[in-house]
Amino acid sequence: MNIIIKLIILIATSCAVSLYGQGNLLIKNGNVLTITQGNKSATDILIQNGIITKIGSQLTAPENTVIIDASGKYVMPGIIDAHSHIAIDAVNEATNPNTAEVNVGDALNPMDVAIYRALAGGVTASHAMHGSANAIGGQCETIKHRYGVTNPEELRMKDAPRTIKFALGENPIRVHGEGNKISPATRMGVEQVFRTAFSEARLYMKAWDDYKKGVLKSPPVYNIRLETIADILKGNIIIQCHSYRADEILMLMKVLKDFNIQKICFQHVNEGFKVAPELAAFGAGASVFADWWAYKFEVYYSTAYNAAILTRNGVVTSINSDSDDYIRHLYLEAAKTQRYGDLTDDEALALITINPAKQLGIEKRVGSIEVGKEADIAIFSAHPLSVYTIPQMTIVDGVIRFDIQKDADDMRLMADPKDKYSGFMEDCRYDENNTCMRDVAEFLLSNRHADYLRFIYSKNHSH
């Protein structure tokens, strides 16, 4: 009993004691790639309490400031992954075509070693997303990669705008139409999920307005799903929509216009190059793969020039990973746009810095190296778009979270370094290659097994 009590106290204490700090650093003599204000050679960056306070030459370090010699190295803003599934307990709540009430941020996992591996690739923040099993999925969470904290709350990027996952195409059709035998079973049905949800939320908002005005004597029954959809209508939540085909992208933009919804970033957007002018006119963002397609039928057609075409048409474009692997080398994914599209250095690097920041509504805080912004910084051995470059150090809020010179063989927080094998969950999480559909196979298989048991029961029982 005493051991249990001590363990409870230890866990409670670990949640109360914060490793999330704002550091004081002076980065000296680096080649600084600001993204928004040009490149500066032999330049210093002073960081105080996690904020960039000065950028210049021959800056002096106040007391209690760690000095980093970046001579010959390249210093850029921390990379931001606009589409990730790391650090969350589950990806899909696949039980209904509309699960707007759930939030992946309710169960963050600061122990996920994928956070550290992302840091080793210069990634300082990511957009932890619900999956694409539902036409209207759950809410997502923008997180800072503060690996080493044990309190899940400290992963959150405080006051980052709310986002929610939508999905078009095969995924919601397969899960609900084919899997559960309910709507949507077609792409037409997916559209009606959106229209029905927005229409019901409008009625819900009107009922509350009527109650506040005294028209109704009793308030409507509180409904968190409708509250969430209402917040989309009010412009308080940014839609992040899984999409491939151009016709469906046009369809959703028409639906959003009908309901006066303006905030959306399309994810994957493999046929975005076909409708780039329309996306730009709407003001929609596009977060794409560099050169990943043809992994299923509806996405058999795309081009490695997609990001460049979207960029040249004025669409705020980013390159994302949607992968625990690709997140480690997004700088090389961005470099592909110079081979396929001739983007400039700043344009290519913007795809993994300031542009995803804009898509997540956090561009005033991160995404470029500017005085007053949060000190999320990555230091590389060579230019980050070079195939020869190696990330050297990654800084979040002025705190060094990855240092290649201090990179231990085993950086897991929950494992015994002497264990021969990694944890069960770490092994099993890679069973589904498409992380957007993680958790769904188990859900559908459990339903099939339940159907089988009911069939056997009906054969053995006449009533």
C-alpha positions as CSV (number, residue, x, y, z in Angstrom):
1,M,0.0,0.0,0.0
2,N,2.8,2.4,0.9
3,I,4.5,1.7,-2.5
4,I,1.2,2.6,-4.3
5,I,0.8,5.8,-2.3
6,K,4.4,6.8,-3.1
7,L,3.8,6.1,-6.8
8,I,0.7,8.2,-6.9
9,I,2.5,11.1,-5.2
10,L,5.4,10.7,-7.7
11,I,3.0,10.8,-10.7
12,A,1.2,13.8,-9.3
13,T,4.4,15.6,-8.6
14,S,5.7,14.9,-12.1
15,C,2.6,16.5,-13.6
16,A,2.9,19.5,-11.3
17,V,6.7,20.2,-11.9
18,S,7.2,21.7,-15.3
19,L,10.1,21.1,-17.7
20,Y,8.5,23.5,-20.1
21,G,10.5,26.7,-19.8
22,Q,11.6,29.7,-21.8
23,G,15.3,29.6,-22.3
24,N,18.0,32.3,-22.6
25,L,20.4,31.7,-25.5
26,L,22.8,33.6,-27.7
27,I,23.3,32.0,-31.1
28,K,26.5,33.4,-32.5
29,N,27.8,34.0,-36.0
30,G,25.4,31.8,-38.0
31,N,24.0,32.0,-41.5
32,V,20.5,33.1,-40.6
33,L,17.7,32.3,-43.0
34,T,14.8,34.5,-41.7
35,I,12.4,33.4,-44.4
36,T,10.5,36.7,-44.3
37,Q,13.4,39.3,-44.0
38,G,16.1,37.8,-46.2
39,N,19.3,36.0,-45.3
40,K,21.9,37.3,-42.9
41,S,25.4,36.0,-42.8
42,A,27.6,36.0,-39.7
43,T,24.6,37.0,-37.6
44,D,23.7,36.6,-33.9
45,I,20.3,35.9,-32.4
46,L,19.6,36.8,-28.8
47,I,16.8,34.8,-27.1
48,Q,15.4,35.9,-23.7
49,N,12.7,34.1,-21.9
50,G,12.0,32.1,-25.0
51,I,11.5,35.1,-27.2
52,I,13.8,36.5,-30.0
53,T,14.8,39.9,-28.7
54,K,17.7,40.9,-30.9
55,I,19.1,40.0,-34.3
56,G,22.4,41.5,-35.3
57,S,26.2,41.2,-35.2
58,Q,28.5,41.1,-32.2
59,L,25.6,40.9,-29.7
60,T,26.6,40.4,-26.0
61,A,25.1,37.8,-23.8
62,P,23.5,38.8,-20.5
63,E,24.0,36.8,-17.4
64,N,22.7,33.2,-17.3
65,T,22.7,33.0,-21.1
66,V,23.9,29.9,-22.9
67,I,26.1,30.7,-25.9
68,I,25.9,28.6,-29.1
69,D,28.6,28.9,-31.7
70,A,26.9,28.6,-35.1
71,S,29.9,29.5,-37.2
72,G,29.7,27.9,-40.6
73,K,26.2,26.6,-39.8
74,Y,22.7,27.5,-41.1
75,V,20.1,28.8,-38.7
76,M,16.4,28.7,-39.8
77,P,13.0,28.9,-38.1
78,G,11.8,25.6,-36.6
79,I,10.0,23.4,-39.1
80,I,6.2,23.1,-38.7
81,D,4.4,20.0,-39.8
82,A,0.8,20.9,-40.8
83,H,-0.4,17.3,-40.9
84,S,0.8,14.9,-38.3
85,H,-0.6,12.1,-36.0
86,I,2.2,11.9,-33.4
87,A,1.8,12.4,-29.7
88,I,-1.9,11.5,-29.6
89,D,-3.7,8.5,-28.0
90,A,-6.0,7.6,-31.0
91,V,-6.4,9.0,-34.5
92,N,-10.0,8.1,-35.5
93,E,-13.3,8.0,-33.7
94,A,-15.0,6.1,-36.5
95,T,-18.4,5.6,-34.9
96,N,-20.3,8.3,-36.8
97,P,-20.0,10.3,-40.0
98,N,-19.9,13.4,-37.8
99,T,-17.8,13.3,-34.6
100,A,-17.2,17.0,-34.2
101,E,-17.5,16.7,-30.4
102,V,-14.3,14.7,-29.9
103,N,-10.9,16.3,-29.6
104,V,-7.5,14.5,-30.1
105,G,-6.0,17.1,-27.7
106,D,-8.0,15.5,-24.8
107,A,-5.4,12.6,-24.7
108,L,-2.0,13.9,-25.7
109,N,1.0,11.6,-25.1
110,P,4.2,13.5,-24.2
111,M,6.1,10.2,-23.9
112,D,5.8,9.5,-27.7
113,V,9.4,9.1,-28.9
114,A,8.2,10.3,-32.3
115,I,8.3,13.8,-30.9
116,Y,12.1,13.5,-30.3
117,R,12.6,11.9,-33.7
118,A,10.8,14.9,-35.2
119,L,13.1,17.3,-33.2
120,A,16.0,15.4,-34.7
121,G,14.7,16.6,-38.1
122,G,14.4,20.2,-37.0
123,V,10.7,20.1,-36.5
124,T,9.6,22.3,-33.5
125,A,5.8,22.1,-33.9
126,S,3.2,20.0,-35.5
127,H,-0.5,19.8,-36.1
128,A,-1.8,16.6,-34.3
129,M,-4.8,15.7,-36.4
130,H,-7.9,13.5,-36.1
131,G,-8.0,11.0,-39.0
132,S,-10.1,10.8,-42.1
133,A,-12.6,8.1,-41.2
134,N,-15.4,10.6,-40.9
135,A,-16.8,13.3,-43.2
136,I,-16.7,15.5,-40.2
137,G,-14.0,14.2,-37.8
138,G,-12.7,15.4,-34.5
139,Q,-11.0,18.6,-33.4
140,C,-7.2,18.7,-33.8
141,E,-4.4,20.1,-31.6
142,T,-1.4,22.3,-32.5
143,I,1.5,21.2,-30.3
144,K,5.0,22.3,-29.5
145,H,7.7,19.6,-29.4
146,R,8.7,20.1,-25.8
147,Y,10.1,16.5,-25.5
148,G,11.0,15.8,-21.9
149,V,7.9,17.3,-20.3
150,T,5.6,14.7,-18.6
151,N,2.5,16.9,-18.3
152,P,0.4,16.5,-21.5
153,E,-0.9,20.1,-21.0
154,E,2.6,21.4,-21.7
155,L,2.6,20.0,-25.2
156,R,-0.2,22.3,-26.3
157,M,0.6,25.5,-28.1
158,K,-1.4,27.7,-25.8
159,D,-4.0,30.0,-27.5
160,A,-3.4,28.5,-31.0
161,P,-6.6,28.7,-33.1
162,R,-8.9,25.7,-33.0
163,T,-9.0,23.3,-36.0
164,I,-11.1,20.4,-37.1
165,K,-10.7,17.6,-39.5
166,F,-13.0,17.0,-42.5
167,A,-12.6,14.3,-45.1
168,L,-13.7,13.8,-48.7
169,G,-13.7,10.7,-50.8
170,E,-13.1,7.0,-50.2
171,N,-12.2,7.0,-46.5
172,P,-15.6,8.1,-45.0
173,I,-17.4,6.2,-47.8
174,R,-15.5,3.0,-47.0
175,V,-15.9,3.3,-43.2
176,H,-19.5,4.2,-43.1
177,G,-21.1,3.2,-46.4
178,E,-19.3,0.0,-46.9
179,G,-18.3,-0.8,-43.3
180,N,-21.4,0.3,-41.3
181,K,-24.0,0.3,-44.1
182,I,-25.1,3.9,-43.3
183,S,-24.7,7.2,-45.1
184,P,-22.5,8.3,-46.6
185,A,-22.1,5.5,-49.2
186,T,-21.2,7.9,-52.1
187,R,-19.4,11.2,-52.6
188,M,-22.9,12.7,-53.0
189,G,-23.6,11.5,-49.5
190,V,-20.5,13.1,-48.1
191,E,-21.6,16.5,-49.3
192,Q,-25.0,16.0,-47.6
193,V,-23.3,15.2,-44.3
194,F,-21.7,18.7,-44.5
195,R,-24.9,20.5,-45.6
196,T,-27.0,18.7,-42.9
197,A,-24.5,19.5,-40.1
198,F,-24.3,23.2,-41.1
199,S,-28.1,23.5,-41.4
200,E,-28.7,21.9,-38.1
201,A,-26.1,24.1,-36.4
202,R,-27.8,27.2,-37.9
203,L,-31.1,26.2,-36.4
204,Y,-29.3,25.5,-33.1
205,M,-27.7,28.9,-33.1
206,K,-31.1,30.5,-33.9
207,A,-32.7,28.7,-31.0
208,W,-30.1,30.0,-28.6
209,D,-30.5,33.5,-30.0
210,D,-34.3,33.3,-29.6
211,Y,-33.9,32.1,-26.0
212,K,-31.5,35.0,-25.2
213,K,-34.0,37.4,-26.7
214,G,-36.9,36.0,-24.7
215,V,-38.7,34.5,-27.7
216,L,-38.2,31.0,-26.2
217,K,-38.9,30.4,-22.5
218,S,-36.6,27.4,-22.2
219,P,-33.1,27.1,-23.6
220,P,-32.3,24.5,-26.3
221,V,-30.7,21.2,-25.1
222,Y,-27.0,21.7,-25.0
223,N,-25.2,19.7,-27.7
224,I,-21.5,19.8,-28.0
225,R,-21.4,18.5,-31.5
226,L,-23.7,21.3,-32.7
227,E,-21.7,23.8,-30.6
228,T,-18.6,22.8,-32.5
229,I,-20.2,23.1,-35.9
230,A,-21.7,26.5,-34.8
231,D,-18.2,27.7,-34.0
232,I,-17.2,26.8,-37.6
233,L,-20.0,28.9,-38.9
234,K,-18.9,31.8,-36.6
235,G,-15.3,31.6,-38.0
236,N,-13.8,30.3,-34.7
237,I,-12.5,27.0,-36.1
238,I,-10.3,26.4,-39.1
239,I,-11.4,23.4,-41.3
240,Q,-8.6,21.1,-42.3
241,C,-10.0,18.8,-45.0
242,H,-8.5,15.5,-46.3
243,S,-8.9,15.7,-50.1
244,Y,-7.6,14.3,-53.3
245,R,-9.9,14.9,-56.3
246,A,-10.4,18.2,-57.9
247,D,-14.2,17.8,-58.3
248,E,-14.6,17.2,-54.6
249,I,-12.5,20.2,-53.7
250,L,-14.7,22.4,-55.8
251,M,-17.8,20.8,-54.2
252,L,-16.7,21.6,-50.7
253,M,-15.8,25.2,-51.6
254,K,-19.3,25.6,-53.0
255,V,-20.8,24.2,-49.8
256,L,-18.7,26.6,-47.7
257,K,-19.7,29.5,-49.9
258,D,-23.4,28.6,-49.3
259,F,-22.8,28.8,-45.6
260,N,-20.4,31.8,-45.7
261,I,-17.5,29.8,-44.2
262,Q,-14.1,31.1,-45.2
263,K,-11.5,29.4,-43.1
264,I,-10.2,26.2,-44.7
265,C,-7.0,24.4,-45.6
266,F,-7.2,21.4,-47.8
267,Q,-4.9,18.5,-46.9
268,H,-3.1,16.3,-49.4
269,V,-4.8,18.1,-52.3
270,N,-3.2,15.8,-54.9
271,E,-5.3,17.3,-57.7
272,G,-4.9,20.8,-56.4
273,F,-2.9,21.8,-59.4
274,K,-6.0,21.4,-61.5
275,V,-8.0,23.9,-59.5
276,A,-5.2,26.2,-58.2
277,P,-6.8,29.5,-59.4
278,E,-10.1,28.5,-57.7
279,L,-8.3,27.7,-54.5
280,A,-6.5,31.0,-54.6
281,A,-9.7,32.9,-55.3
282,F,-11.5,31.3,-52.4
283,G,-8.5,32.0,-50.1
284,A,-8.1,28.3,-49.2
285,G,-4.7,26.9,-48.1
286,A,-3.2,23.7,-49.5
287,S,-1.0,21.3,-47.5
288,V,0.5,18.7,-49.8
289,F,2.9,15.8,-50.2
290,A,6.0,16.6,-52.1
291,D,5.8,13.5,-54.4
292,W,3.6,10.9,-52.8
293,W,0.6,9.5,-54.7
294,A,-0.8,6.4,-56.4
295,Y,-1.2,4.5,-53.1
296,K,-4.9,4.0,-53.8
297,F,-7.3,4.4,-56.7
298,E,-8.7,7.8,-56.0
299,V,-5.2,9.3,-55.8
300,Y,-3.6,7.6,-58.8
301,Y,-3.2,11.0,-60.5
302,S,-1.0,13.8,-59.3
303,T,2.3,15.5,-60.0
304,A,5.5,16.4,-58.2
305,Y,5.0,20.0,-59.5
306,N,1.8,20.3,-57.4
307,A,3.4,22.5,-54.7
308,A,5.1,24.8,-57.2
309,I,1.9,25.2,-59.3
310,L,-0.1,26.0,-56.2
311,T,2.5,28.5,-55.0
312,R,2.8,30.2,-58.4
313,N,-1.0,30.6,-58.4
314,G,-1.0,32.4,-55.1
315,V,-2.2,29.6,-52.8
316,V,-0.7,29.5,-49.4
317,T,1.0,26.1,-49.7
318,S,2.8,23.8,-47.3
319,I,4.4,20.4,-47.5
320,N,3.5,18.0,-44.7
321,S,4.5,14.5,-43.6
322,D,1.4,12.6,-42.4
323,S,4.1,10.2,-41.3
324,D,6.3,9.5,-38.3
325,D,9.0,8.9,-40.8
326,Y,8.7,11.8,-43.3
327,I,8.4,14.3,-40.4
328,R,12.1,13.6,-39.8
329,H,13.2,15.0,-43.1
330,L,10.7,17.6,-44.2
331,Y,13.6,19.9,-45.3
332,L,14.4,17.4,-48.0
333,E,10.8,17.1,-49.0
334,A,10.7,20.9,-49.5
335,A,13.9,20.7,-51.5
336,K,12.2,18.5,-54.1
337,T,10.2,21.6,-55.2
338,Q,13.4,23.1,-56.6
339,R,13.8,20.0,-58.8
340,Y,10.1,20.0,-59.7
341,G,9.1,23.6,-60.0
342,D,12.3,25.7,-59.6
343,L,11.1,27.4,-56.4
344,T,13.6,29.8,-54.8
345,D,15.2,28.9,-51.5
346,D,12.9,31.2,-49.6
347,E,9.8,29.8,-51.4
348,A,10.8,26.2,-50.7
349,L,11.6,26.8,-47.1
350,A,8.4,28.8,-46.6
351,L,6.6,25.5,-47.4
352,I,7.7,24.1,-44.1
353,T,7.9,27.3,-42.0
354,I,5.8,30.4,-42.4
355,N,3.2,28.9,-44.7
356,P,2.1,26.0,-42.4
357,A,2.1,28.7,-39.6
358,K,-0.4,30.7,-41.7
359,Q,-2.5,27.7,-42.3
360,L,-2.7,27.0,-38.5
361,G,-3.2,30.7,-37.6
362,I,0.1,31.0,-35.7
363,E,2.2,33.0,-38.1
364,K,2.5,36.0,-35.7
365,R,4.2,33.7,-33.2
366,V,6.4,31.3,-35.2
367,G,7.4,30.4,-38.8
368,S,10.1,33.0,-39.3
369,I,13.1,34.5,-37.4
370,E,11.9,37.9,-36.4
371,V,12.3,40.0,-33.2
372,G,9.3,39.3,-30.9
373,K,8.6,35.8,-32.2
374,E,8.9,32.7,-30.1
375,A,12.4,31.2,-30.3
376,D,11.7,28.0,-32.3
377,I,14.9,27.4,-34.2
378,A,16.7,24.7,-36.1
379,I,20.4,24.7,-36.8
380,F,21.9,22.7,-39.7
381,S,25.4,21.7,-40.7
382,A,24.8,23.0,-44.3
383,H,22.0,24.7,-46.2
384,P,18.8,22.9,-45.1
385,L,17.9,22.3,-48.8
386,S,21.1,20.5,-49.4
387,V,21.1,16.7,-49.6
388,Y,24.3,16.8,-47.5
389,T,22.9,18.7,-44.6
390,I,22.5,17.3,-41.1
391,P,20.3,18.8,-38.4
392,Q,22.6,19.8,-35.5
393,M,20.4,21.4,-32.9
394,T,16.7,22.1,-32.4
395,I,15.4,24.8,-30.0
396,V,11.8,25.2,-28.8
397,D,10.9,28.3,-26.8
398,G,14.6,29.0,-26.3
399,V,15.2,25.5,-24.8
400,I,17.5,23.1,-26.6
401,R,15.4,20.0,-27.1
402,F,17.7,18.2,-29.5
403,D,21.5,18.4,-29.7
404,I,23.3,15.9,-32.0
405,Q,26.3,16.1,-29.8
406,K,24.3,14.8,-26.9
407,D,22.0,12.4,-28.8
408,A,21.8,9.2,-26.7
409,D,21.2,5.9,-28.3
410,D,17.8,5.5,-26.5
411,M,15.8,8.6,-25.9
412,R,12.5,6.9,-24.9
413,L,11.0,8.3,-21.7
414,M,9.0,5.3,-20.7
415,A,11.4,2.4,-21.5
416,D,14.2,0.6,-19.7
417,P,17.3,1.3,-21.9
418,K,18.3,-2.3,-21.1
419,D,15.2,-3.8,-22.7
420,K,15.9,-5.8,-25.7
421,Y,12.6,-4.9,-27.4
422,S,10.7,-1.7,-27.7
423,G,7.3,-1.2,-26.1
424,F,4.3,-3.1,-27.5
425,M,2.4,0.1,-28.6
426,E,5.5,1.4,-30.4
427,D,5.7,-1.8,-32.5
428,C,2.0,-2.0,-33.2
429,R,1.4,1.6,-34.3
430,Y,3.1,1.0,-37.7
431,D,0.7,-1.8,-38.7
432,E,-1.4,0.6,-40.7
433,N,0.7,2.5,-43.2
434,N,-1.9,5.2,-43.8
435,T,-1.8,7.0,-40.5
436,C,-4.9,9.0,-41.4
437,M,-6.8,5.7,-41.1
438,R,-5.1,4.4,-38.0
439,D,-7.5,2.7,-35.5
440,V,-10.1,2.1,-38.2
441,A,-9.2,-1.5,-39.2
442,E,-9.6,-2.6,-35.6
443,F,-13.0,-0.9,-35.4
444,L,-14.3,-2.5,-38.6
445,L,-12.9,-5.9,-37.8
446,S,-14.6,-5.8,-34.4
447,N,-17.9,-4.9,-36.1
448,R,-17.4,-7.8,-38.5
449,H,-16.8,-10.2,-35.6
450,A,-19.9,-8.9,-33.8
451,D,-21.9,-9.6,-37.0
452,Y,-20.5,-13.1,-37.1
453,L,-21.4,-13.8,-33.5
454,R,-24.9,-12.6,-34.1
455,F,-25.2,-14.9,-37.1
456,I,-24.0,-17.9,-35.1
457,Y,-26.4,-17.1,-32.3
458,S,-29.3,-16.8,-34.8
459,K,-28.5,-20.3,-36.2
460,N,-28.5,-21.8,-32.7
461,H,-31.5,-20.0,-31.3
462,S,-35.0,-20.1,-32.9
463,H,-36.4,-17.1,-30.9
